Amino acid sequence: MIIYQPLFGYCYNSDTIFLYDFISQFPIRGEVLDVGTGSGILALLVARDFKEANVNAIEMQERFVQYARINAQANNKDITIYFGDFLHMVFGKKFDFIISNPPFYHKDVLRSKDKMVDTARYCAHLPLEQFLQKANRILKPKGALIFCYDAKQIQDIIHKLTIYKFTIEKMRFVHPHKQKAATLVMIYAKKSSKSLTQIQAPLVVFEDGKYKKETEEIFKRVGVHSIKCEI
């Protein structure tokens, strides 16, 4: 699959690839919403691999909306793309799944002067609590939320998910090296679930200065080719 991205500014990274690999274990079907779709990669991968999914995506940056629409056309995928702020958008329907690689850099991190990068990365543009509150409101009664976030904020994530009636059913941490602390956590949380939490084996990205075999297999399985260009 080809993904056109901006020549300058924010581009998707391995977090999105790992998140999609995590998503792939679940039976994605029905109405699906990708929040903060950017160039559309996550939504398009779901549309490619899950034939029973009706894929929707929302993006608040107009330039990214243009890229997402071009990518949908280039890959011959029919997805509904909303332009606007997720927190204020009226969708007119509820969803079976919400997926997202939301902005999660916290307020104490040095912020980028590039507006596109700043909007895509920093949680001020989509605070976690407001994100979860809106997700709870627009998910169906047994709907699921699948997202990734900064692993260092896990206590706050669990606390806020509980407030908004989500139960974490599966969780996986991502470590750059086996000696390094986790930098990313991927979460499958379901509304009104009574299941216990399964903490999956960690994903370790590098070993001896190169990608581990599992990491290489993930990139191969996801199978995207990025082209940077201006539109």
C-alpha positions in Angstrom: 0.0 0.0 0.0 1.3 3.5 -1.0 1.0 6.3 1.5 1.7 9.9 0.3 2.9 12.1 3.1 4.1 15.8 3.5 7.6 16.5 2.3 8.1 18.6 5.4 6.3 18.4 8.8 4.7 15.4 10.6 4.8 11.9 9.1 3.6 8.7 10.6 6.2 6.6 12.5 6.7 3.1 13.8 4.1 3.7 16.6 1.3 3.5 14.1 2.8 0.4 12.5 3.0 -1.4 15.9 -0.5 -0.2 16.8 -1.9 -1.7 13.6 -0.1 -5.0 14.3 -1.8 -4.9 17.7 -5.2 -4.1 16.2 -4.9 -7.0 13.7 -5.5 -9.6 16.4 -9.1 -8.4 16.9 -12.2 -9.2 14.8 -12.7 -5.7 13.4 -16.1 -5.2 11.9 -19.0 -2.8 11.7 -18.6 0.9 12.1 -14.9 1.8 12.8 -13.6 5.3 13.5 -9.9 6.3 13.3 -9.3 9.4 15.4 -6.6 11.8 14.2 -6.1 9.9 11.0 -3.3 12.1 9.6 -2.4 10.8 6.1 -5.0 8.0 6.6 -2.6 5.1 7.1 -4.4 3.4 10.0 -7.9 3.7 8.5 -6.7 2.5 5.1 -4.9 -0.6 6.6 -8.2 -1.5 8.4 -10.1 -1.0 5.1 -7.6 -3.2 3.3 -7.6 -6.1 5.7 -11.0 -6.2 7.3 -13.7 -6.6 4.7 -16.5 -6.4 7.2 -15.5 -3.0 8.5 -17.1 0.3 7.4 -14.2 2.6 7.9 -14.5 6.3 9.0 -11.7 8.7 9.9 -11.5 12.2 11.4 -8.7 14.7 11.1 -8.6 18.3 12.3 -5.8 19.5 10.0 -7.1 20.4 6.5 -3.7 19.6 4.8 -3.8 16.1 6.3 -7.4 15.6 5.1 -6.2 16.3 1.6 -3.5 13.7 1.9 -5.9 11.1 3.4 -8.3 11.6 0.5 -5.5 11.2 -2.0 -4.3 8.1 -0.3 -7.8 6.6 -0.2 -8.1 7.2 -3.9 -4.6 6.0 -4.7 -5.3 2.7 -2.9 -8.9 2.4 -4.1 -10.4 2.3 -0.6 -13.7 3.7 0.3 -13.5 5.4 3.6 -15.5 8.3 5.0 -13.3 11.2 6.1 -14.5 13.9 8.4 -12.7 17.3 8.6 -13.0 18.8 12.1 -12.3 18.5 15.8 -13.2 15.0 17.2 -14.3 16.5 20.5 -17.0 18.7 18.7 -17.9 16.6 15.7 -21.5 15.3 15.5 -21.2 12.0 13.6 -24.9 11.0 13.5 -24.1 7.4 14.3 -22.3 5.2 16.9 -19.3 3.0 16.4 -18.3 -0.6 17.1 -14.6 0.3 17.3 -12.6 3.5 17.8 -8.9 3.3 16.9 -6.3 6.0 17.4 -2.7 7.0 17.7 -3.6 10.2 19.5 -1.2 13.1 20.4 0.2 12.2 23.8 3.3 14.3 24.4 2.6 16.0 27.7 2.9 19.7 28.6 6.4 19.4 30.1 7.9 18.2 26.8 9.6 20.9 24.6 7.1 21.7 21.9 7.7 22.0 18.2 7.4 25.3 16.4 5.9 23.5 13.4 2.1 23.8 13.7 1.5 20.5 11.9 3.9 18.6 14.1 2.7 20.3 17.3 -1.0 19.5 16.6 -0.1 15.9 15.8 2.0 15.2 18.8 1.0 17.2 21.8 -1.9 16.2 24.1 -3.1 19.8 24.5 -4.8 19.3 21.2 -6.7 16.2 22.3 -6.5 15.8 26.1 -6.8 12.2 27.2 -9.8 12.7 29.5 -11.8 14.5 26.9 -10.8 11.9 24.3 -12.0 9.0 26.5 -15.2 10.9 27.5 -16.1 11.4 23.8 -15.2 7.9 22.9 -17.5 6.5 25.6 -20.3 8.6 24.3 -20.1 7.6 20.6 -19.2 3.9 21.1 -22.0 1.3 21.0 -22.8 -0.4 24.4 -20.2 -3.2 23.8 -17.9 -1.0 21.7 -14.1 -1.2 22.0 -11.3 1.4 22.0 -7.9 0.5 20.7 -5.2 3.0 21.0 -1.5 3.6 21.9 -0.1 6.1 24.4 3.0 7.2 26.3 3.8 4.2 28.6 5.0 6.5 31.4 1.5 7.8 31.8 0.0 4.3 32.4 -1.3 5.2 35.9 -3.3 8.1 34.5 -4.5 6.1 31.5 -5.9 3.3 33.7 -7.5 5.8 36.1 -9.3 7.7 33.4 -10.4 4.6 31.5 -12.0 3.4 34.7 -13.8 6.8 35.1 -15.4 6.4 31.7 -16.4 2.8 32.2 -13.8 1.1 30.1 -12.1 -2.1 31.1 -8.7 -3.0 29.7 -8.9 -6.5 28.2 -5.5 -6.5 26.5 -2.3 -4.5 26.8 1.1 -4.6 25.3 4.2 -2.5 26.1 6.8 -1.5 23.5 10.5 -1.3 24.5 13.2 0.1 22.2 15.7 -2.5 23.7 15.2 -5.2 26.3 17.4 -3.2 28.7 15.3 0.0 28.2 12.0 1.0 29.9 8.8 0.8 27.8 8.1 3.9 25.8 4.7 3.0 24.3 1.7 1.1 25.5 -1.0 -0.3 23.3 -4.4 -0.9 24.8 -7.6 -2.7 23.9 -10.4 -1.4 26.2 -14.0 -2.3 26.1 -17.1 -0.6 27.4 -18.9 -2.4 30.3 -16.6 -5.4 30.2 -16.0 -7.6 33.2 -13.0 -9.4 31.7 -9.7 -9.6 33.4 -6.7 -7.9 31.8 -4.2 -9.8 29.7 -0.8 -8.2 29.6 0.8 -9.6 26.5 4.5 -10.3 26.0 6.4 -7.0 25.3 7.4 -6.0 21.9 11.2 -5.3 21.9 12.1 -3.3 18.7 15.9 -3.5 18.5 18.6 -6.0 19.4 22.4 -5.5 18.8 21.8 -2.4 16.8 19.2 -3.7 14.3 15.5 -4.6 14.2 14.6 -7.9 15.9 13.0 -10.5 13.8 9.5 -9.9 15.1 9.9 -6.2 14.3 11.0 -6.9 10.7 8.0 -9.3 10.3 5.6 -6.6 11.5 6.9 -4.1 9.0 6.7 -6.8 6.2 3.2 -7.9 7.2 1.9 -4.3 7.4 3.4 -3.6 4.0 3.3 0.1 3.4 5.5 2.3 1.2 5.8 6.0 2.0 6.2 8.7 -0.6 7.0 12.2 0.6 5.6 14.9 -1.7 3.8 18.3 -1.7 0.2 18.7 -2.9 
